Structures are given as C-alpha cells and as structure tokens.
C-alpha cells in the first residue's frame, strides 16, 4: 500500500514523501517585494516536506493585492529568491514558486506609480482588504483589454522564467481563491462577451493560455495549477462549477503539467474524483475539512484519492511536520495573531521535535 511517507516521482522530480506545504501568504517581504534572510530560514526549516509551494508571488507590480508580499518581476527579486531556494535545496527540499496575480482583490494604495487594479470585467468584489492605512473597501477594477490580457499572460511567462533563474524547481499558477485566473473562470466576475468570456470555452481560455505559455517557457514538468472549484472566497460566484472545471482539465490534459492542486470546498467535494480521472498527472489535494487539515487526511493517499496532501496551518506551526505526522504528534498550535506581517515571532520560532 502506498503511504504519504513514500517517495514519488513528480514529472521527473523525485520527492522524498507525499506531504506538501501549501502556499500561505505571510506578508513579510522587504521593500521592493524582496524575500529576506528570514524568508530563507522559514522555508529551509520546512524542507522535509516532499514539496514546498511558496506564498503567492506577484508576477507583475499590478498583480500585488496585499501588503509586503514578494514579487518575481525584477532582477533584485530574482537574486533575493535565489538565497531562499539555495537554503531549501541545501536542506534537501524541493520548492515551487506560486505565481499569484490578485486581479480585482487589493487596492490602489498597495500599487506603485498610480496603477489601478485590473480584472476580466469592471465588477468590484464585496469586502475589504488590509492596507498600511488600515482596512479599505475593494475598488471597481479596470477591465483588461484584449491586448492587456495577452500582456498579462506574458507577465506570468516572464515570472516563470525568473523563477527558474532563481533556482525554483517549478511554478504553481494560482487559479484559486478568487484571484485573477479564478476571476476569469467565474461568471460573477467575468461578464465579458468576447473570446475571453461568455461561454465555458471563453471563461477557461485565460487559464489554459497562461498554463500553455508557462509550460512552453519552462517545461510542462515544471508547471502546475491550483484550483478551488466553487470556492466563494473573495466574492466569487460559481453556482455550477462542474462544466467549467471538467472542460478546463480536459483542455489542460494535453499540456502534460506536473500536477494539479485542488483546494476543496465542502459543497463540491464530489468534483475532485471527476477531475482526478480526467488528469493523468499527479493530484495534490488540500481536502475540505471542518478545521485545519489534520493527520486523518493522510489516508487520502492510501486510498488513492490523491498523490500528495497539502498542509497549511499545521505546517506553519510545525516546521518538521512529516516527522510529527509519522510519530503521531505532538503538534504545535498556530498563532493567528502572527500569521501576517511582523518578524520571527510566529514565523521561524516554532520549535521542532
């Protein structure tokens, strides 16, 4: 029987186990969107994961949606990330960069040079985002033109090339949680009537074309996509996700991507096995649970539901999580007060066994 502690070949990349560190925004980048020495320490501490997926990294300046998040669109950012990947590799780990363009989620106060938030359509999300001046309402984004959509795909491609230059083992495109790729998929945020919206084929086009461009740039074996079908986070409306996501996975299948990362929502758990059957690559699963994903989720590898299980909050608080899962604990408890921003407290000071 296959277990989560067995090695796996991930499109040619050998992972020592099937326990992944899920991407988690921590808002600790330095000025200029630069990861720091503390960032390198944080990820290196967690290098016993079979695979680390980083926090969301903006592929362009306009893609930033939160304070103090890192980028991969300048030479300085590439150099800074190299110290992180070197530290992870020296500790025996594997690490993918998650590329996250937040689209309409964010605020112009977080953007440089008078930039404004962009999206598939000029539809504001309900809710607020934290800025350095405090919480502010989401603004109505500017609708991307066809040429700007192509330029945005090129930004993802360039950031993927930068990720490989910085020493990452691959990239994961963030198509979940209500950010730009997800905004194109969802009918509530994508009200276009051109080739980038309207029909199912139109709404999946941005995700497919972005994945194709990145796969052609760095290789499909280094390219992955995260999805969260039906997830209402960030004011997403997807009343009938099955036709969209089955069509999307069918269109992605010929590309030969390294893996598909599914973040489940409780109402649409039945969609996960349908997507798994349609996708021949590895499935990384962040399963729907009542609380943070726990040890019980390891059984999903044993029963074949997934190839890897992604842990978020439990990995945040337990840098040596695979060892703790193998021994049955004990587990440190995460401190929500230190999730975002700050220094070492709640970041690199959680003890190992």
ZAMARGU-4260 file (C-alpha; in steps of 0.2 Angstrom, whole numbers, plus 5000, padded with zeros to 4 digits):
<rodrens>
0) 5000/5000/5000 | 5006/5017/4996 | 5008/5029/5010 | 5011/5048/5012 | 5028/5044/5018
5) 5033/5035/5002 | 5044/5044/4989 | 5036/5049/4972 | 5041/5054/4955 | 5033/5071/4951
10) 5035/5073/4932 | 5054/5068/4934 | 5057/5077/4950 | 5060/5065/4965 | 5051/5069/4981
15) 5055/5061/4997 | 5037/5060/5003 | 5020/5065/4998 | 5017/5078/5011 | 5016/5096/5003
20) 5017/5113/5012 | 5003/5123/5005 | 5005/5141/4999 | 5002/5153/5013 | 5003/5172/5012
25) 5014/5179/5027 | 5017/5197/5022 | 5035/5198/5027 | 5043/5204/5011 | 5055/5219/5012
30) 5053/5235/5002 | 5054/5231/4984 | 5045/5215/4986 | 5061/5206/4992 | 5061/5190/5002
35) 5073/5191/5016 | 5085/5180/5026 | 5071/5176/5037 | 5061/5170/5022 | 5075/5158/5018
40) 5076/5152/5036 | 5057/5149/5036 | 5057/5139/5021 | 5073/5129/5025 | 5066/5124/5041
45) 5052/5116/5032 | 5062/5107/5019 | 5057/5090/5025 | 5041/5092/5015 | 5040/5082/5000
50) 5036/5098/4991 | 5035/5116/4997 | 5024/5128/4987 | 5028/5146/4992 | 5017/5160/4997
55) 5009/5169/4982 | 5022/5179/4972 | 5016/5193/4961 | 5021/5191/4943 | 5020/5210/4940
60) 5018/5226/4950 | 5000/5227/4946 | 4997/5209/4952 | 5000/5214/4970 | 4985/5213/4982
65) 4991/5213/4999 | 5005/5222/5010 | 5023/5216/5010 | 5021/5202/4998 | 5035/5197/4987
70) 5037/5198/4968 | 5047/5189/4954 | 5047/5203/4941 | 5064/5212/4945 | 5082/5207/4945
75) 5083/5211/4963 | 5069/5199/4967 | 5076/5185/4957 | 5093/5187/4967 | 5084/5188/4983
80) 5074/5172/4980 | 5090/5163/4975 | 5095/5164/4993 | 5079/5155/4998 | 5080/5141/4985
85) 5098/5138/4989 | 5094/5136/5008 | 5080/5124/5004 | 5090/5114/4992 | 5104/5113/5004
90) 5092/5106/5017 | 5087/5093/5004 | 5070/5101/5000 | 5060/5104/4984 | 5051/5121/4981
95) 5039/5128/4968 | 5035/5146/4967 | 5017/5150/4967 | 5013/5164/4955 | 4998/5174/4961
100) 4990/5189/4952 | 4976/5195/4963 | 4967/5205/4950 | 4952/5214/4957 | 4957/5209/4975
105) 4968/5223/4983 | 4968/5242/4982 | 4977/5255/4973 | 4986/5261/4989 | 4996/5245/4988
110) 5001/5248/4970 | 5015/5259/4964 | 5016/5273/4951 | 4997/5276/4950 | 4992/5259/4945
115) 4975/5253/4947 | 4968/5235/4950 | 4963/5226/4934 | 4951/5211/4931 | 4941/5202/4917
120) 4927/5214/4920 | 4924/5231/4929 | 4915/5222/4944 | 4920/5226/4961 | 4921/5212/4974
125) 4912/5214/4990 | 4923/5216/5005 | 4939/5224/5011 | 4957/5222/5010 | 4970/5227/5024
130) 4982/5241/5018 | 4996/5250/5028 | 4982/5264/5031 | 4970/5251/5038 | 4956/5241/5030
135) 4948/5248/5014 | 4934/5243/5003 | 4939/5234/4986 | 4938/5246/4972 | 4930/5244/4955
140) 4944/5237/4944 | 4948/5242/4926 | 4943/5229/4913 | 4958/5222/4904 | 4958/5225/4885
145) 4962/5210/4874 | 4980/5216/4872 | 4982/5219/4890 | 4976/5201/4893 | 4990/5195/4882
150) 5002/5206/4891 | 4997/5198/4907 | 5000/5181/4901 | 5017/5187/4895 | 5020/5193/4913
155) 5016/5176/4920 | 5028/5168/4907 | 5042/5180/4912 | 5039/5177/4930 | 5040/5159/4927
160) 5057/5161/4918 | 5063/5172/4933 | 5058/5158/4945 | 5069/5145/4936 | 5083/5158/4935
165) 5081/5160/4954 | 5083/5141/4957 | 5065/5136/4959 | 5061/5118/4954 | 5045/5124/4946
170) 5030/5136/4947 | 5012/5134/4953 | 4999/5146/4944 | 4987/5152/4957 | 4970/5149/4949
175) 4960/5148/4965 | 4953/5158/4980 | 4946/5172/4969 | 4961/5179/4961 | 4964/5184/4943
180) 4964/5167/4935 | 4949/5162/4946 | 4940/5178/4941 | 4941/5173/4923 | 4933/5156/4927
185) 4919/5163/4937 | 4903/5170/4929 | 4900/5183/4943 | 4917/5191/4940 | 4919/5188/4921
190) 4905/5196/4911 | 4914/5198/4895 | 4906/5194/4878 | 4922/5192/4868 | 4933/5177/4866
195) 4939/5178/4885 | 4922/5176/4892 | 4904/5172/4889 | 4904/5153/4886 | 4913/5140/4896
200) 4926/5139/4882 | 4929/5158/4884 | 4930/5158/4903 | 4943/5144/4903 | 4953/5152/4890
205) 4964/5163/4901 | 4969/5149/4912 | 4973/5137/4898 | 4983/5150/4888 | 4993/5155/4904
210) 4997/5137/4908 | 5002/5134/4890 | 5013/5149/4889 | 5022/5145/4905 | 5024/5126/4900
215) 5031/5131/4884 | 5043/5143/4893 | 5050/5132/4907 | 5043/5115/4903 | 5027/5107/4907
220) 5036/5096/4920 | 5039/5112/4930 | 5022/5119/4928 | 5007/5116/4939 | 4990/5124/4943
225) 4980/5127/4959 | 4961/5127/4958 | 4947/5129/4970 | 4930/5124/4961 | 4915/5133/4969
230) 4925/5142/4982 | 4916/5158/4986 | 4931/5167/4994 | 4934/5185/4988 | 4916/5186/4982
235) 4917/5173/4969 | 4901/5166/4962 | 4901/5149/4954 | 4884/5141/4955 | 4888/5127/4943
240) 4907/5123/4943 | 4907/5106/4936 | 4905/5110/4917 | 4919/5124/4919 | 4932/5113/4928
245) 4929/5097/4918 | 4931/5107/4902 | 4947/5116/4910 | 4955/5100/4915 | 4951/5092/4898
250) 4960/5107/4890 | 4975/5106/4901 | 4977/5087/4900 | 4987/5088/4883 | 4999/5100/4891
255) 5007/5087/4902 | 5008/5098/4918 | 5017/5092/4933 | 5002/5092/4944 | 4985/5099/4948
260) 4982/5106/4965 | 4964/5106/4971 | 4958/5116/4986 | 4941/5108/4990 | 4926/5116/4996
265) 4913/5106/5006 | 4899/5108/4994 | 4909/5102/4979 | 4919/5088/4985 | 4912/5076/4973
270) 4920/5086/4959 | 4938/5081/4965 | 4937/5062/4959 | 4930/5068/4942 | 4945/5080/4939
275) 4957/5066/4945 | 4950/5054/4932 | 4952/5067/4918 | 4970/5072/4923 | 4984/5060/4921
280) 4997/5070/4931 | 4999/5070/4950 | 4985/5077/4961 | 4990/5087/4976 | 4974/5089/4987
285) 4970/5101/5000 | 4955/5092/5007 | 4939/5100/5013 | 4939/5099/5032 | 4930/5107/5047
290) 4946/5114/5053 | 4964/5114/5048 | 4969/5099/5038 | 4975/5086/5051 | 4983/5068/5052
295) 4967/5059/5046 | 4970/5067/5028 | 4985/5055/5026 | 4973/5041/5022 | 4968/5050/5006
300) 4985/5045/4999 | 4982/5027/5005 | 4965/5025/4997 | 4971/5033/4980 | 4961/5049/4981
305) 4977/5060/4980 | 4995/5058/4976 | 5000/5072/4989 | 4992/5080/5003 | 4994/5099/5006
310) 4995/5105/5024 | 4994/5124/5028 | 4991/5129/5046 | 4998/5113/5053 | 5014/5116/5043
315) 5015/5134/5048 | 5016/5129/5066 | 5026/5113/5064 | 5042/5115/5053 | 5046/5096/5055
320) 5028/5091/5051 | 5032/5075/5041 | 5041/5068/5057 | 5027/5073/5068 | 5014/5065/5057
325) 5024/5049/5056 | 5026/5049/5075 | 5008/5054/5078 | 5012/5071/5086 | 5013/5081/5097
330) 5009/5096/5086 | 5012/5114/5090 | 4997/5126/5089 | 4997/5140/5076 | 4995/5158/5082
335) 4983/5168/5071 | 4990/5184/5078 | 5006/5182/5069 | 5000/5175/5053 | 5003/5191/5043
340) 5017/5203/5045 | 5030/5205/5059 | 5046/5196/5061 | 5052/5180/5068 | 5039/5178/5081
345) 5026/5166/5074 | 5037/5163/5058 | 5053/5155/5062 | 5052/5152/5081 | 5040/5137/5081
350) 5050/5123/5089 | 5055/5106/5081 | 5054/5090/5090
</rodrens>
